Amino acid sequence: MVSKKIENISEDVPLNQLLFHSRRDPLVSSKEKENIVNESTETLKRESNGETKKASRKRADKREEKSFVSESNLEGTSKGAKKIKRAKKEPKKEEGFVNLETENASDSRVSRNIASATTAADDVKKEGVIVERVQGKKASSQQGKYVGKEESLKDGGTSEDEGEDEEDYRWWERDSREDEGDSIKWTTLSHNGVLFPPEYVPHHKPILYKGQEVYLSPKAEEVATFFAQKLATEYVKKPQFRKNFWEDFQQHMTSEEKKKLKNLDDIDFTPIYEHLEAQKNAKKALTAAERKAIREAEQEKVKKYTVAIVDGKEEKVGNFRVEPPGLFLGRGEHPLMGKVKKRIMPEDITINIGEDAPVPESPIPGHHWGQVVHNNKVTWLAGWKDSITGGYKYVWLSAGSRFKGQSDQQKYEKARKLKNFIDEIRSDYTKGLKSDSVEERQRSTALYFIDRLALRVGNEKDEDEADTVGCCSLRVEHITLKNPNIVEFDFLGKDSIRYVNTVTVDAAVFRNLKEFVRDKKPEDEIFDKLTVQGLNDHLKTLMPGLSAKVFRTYNASITLDRLLNERKLDSEDLNGKLSFYNQANKEVAILCNHQRSLPVSHEQQMQRLQTKLDDALEWLHELEKALKKAKHDKKDSVEVVQYVRPKPNFRSDMTQLEREAERKRVADLPRERKVRQMKTANLSNQIEKAEQRVEKIRLDMSMKEDLKNVALGTSKINYLDPRITVAWCKRYQVPIEKIFSKTLLTKFVWSMESSEDFNF
């Protein structure tokens, strides 16, 4: 049985258990029309406001009527849920807390939980504010009440609560016992569905086939445009990408086009690429005021999709936008790269909503939702089947929501609980390494690697998925054994990230591996007697609720906690403390194999830093020379020469293109020589500041170079208990926003009250 991987929904029932079906031909285009750049902003605003007000009045009239729902007999459906008492009360706005009042959810990749969590805090406190001030003594919940709530839903939902004080919604102060997977997650749920991408508008630009212009049909032109968008990338040079694209491109051609276009290598997409570049430049030619007006109109248009009402509380929605069609890229050398992602239609989508809530209207006239369910044992709002991978994608609440916060808190508490069992578990698998049972020896050996090397468990995959493996699915070809007890690993892990590591293992582990690979072919599995389910079933006998994936969170968090406590930093300045934290974070990222490709802008960033360093060193030299001269001449003041780089002269009415031109003009200008009269008594202080600046720039360069291939963010988001970082920041007066982005401040609001004495 081949298992489908579904991301981050361990607590939820997946759509494939709800008899989800694909509904329609993938090539049907949307009827929705949106061209925000070419239409007048005023019209957009007027239409958007008019629609939402009309919808609000219409749905208010129908609020008491029974909503249409599909007849699905799902277990866990909440029948006849009581309506929540509505009490109009203006929420208080606590001082010193991260403000979510005006931030809108941004466009994100719908397949990823944290990528969807872009509704970050609007105004994180400025530099120098430590955790206590960001959090505040009686901080209101970011998931609860917001100013301007009456404008949140234009859809018949309600934003009123039961009149609780803000502190009453601080869910993390309540009983946070671990949720059972099939427990009821909500009583009432209301939302406005999802936002579809705009309909494709043909641009009527040709391709060149063997030098001759060829004008394509709308379907083929759209797919050709997808390819043209990637012309400046390395993807178009990859054989697998080109092969998959060509196969799908032909399926979108008319019969006449298929006869005419025989080979992808003979097609030149430059005319379409030039058209796309012209569109980019047209947007850059807009003034700041015009861009702002367009942005505000777009925010007004999407406002109703950005919030949901859960049990009477307003929650921000994370990824409310349906993924647009395009070319699938994947990670690494994915075998499906270059395939065409179909346009998702309402018929492809399942809506999950409260039984008494009004079902959101399909935003595309003439189309209807594929299915409407009322499953209060799951926390997704909508979902659909991915046309490329076959997996399911979901619309979730934002990372700052109660559901996400509780899930994170429970995950880290379970990992923290593991430390009370880890000695017993290690004793168990160490004993099992010498068992007479081959299955037990394989299980113990695999668990040894999962624990000691933080390897992912690994699951079965379809044949057309990337050849990625985890511990339990390692093959003989993935390891090399060298006496006396050295193991070399080389395989593709999750997201096609290559894992290469050489480790010295226990003698019993080495003996077992030699036995497991004996007389096997390179493509045979090492742990052929072991299943992930069997491994997890065994772990549950050692600790309630334990699964193999908990070890990765435990080892990452315990490692950070240990590293941060290895050194006292009271005498370090802020830059030194941040450097120390980043080094500890790097060790965890290496442990978890969190790599990234070299950023495209890395060399440019290093060059800019080198220029800053050269200027800083020159200024320091001039100051030292001036001090020496002043002491020699015994003068109260002295002239100091400083070479200043001219700054761009930006005007408020400048377009982006004009700003870029101004930056380029200034960059080519020579530095200006300025003579400053400085008091001799102040020179020592100025020299000290200059030395600190030089040291900071050198530290920045060193960190950037050292971390260029390491992804620090992944472990922060998924594996490091945020309370460790919060406690460390409090101990050493480090502003939390120096380490956590706005999104993470929102995601981990529940951790902000952690004591500085917290230990994982």
Summary of the structure (lengths in Angstrom):
residues: 760
radius of gyration: 29.5
end to end distance: 38.7
largest distance: 94.9
contacts: 2276
relative contact order: 0.12
helix: 43%
strand: 11%
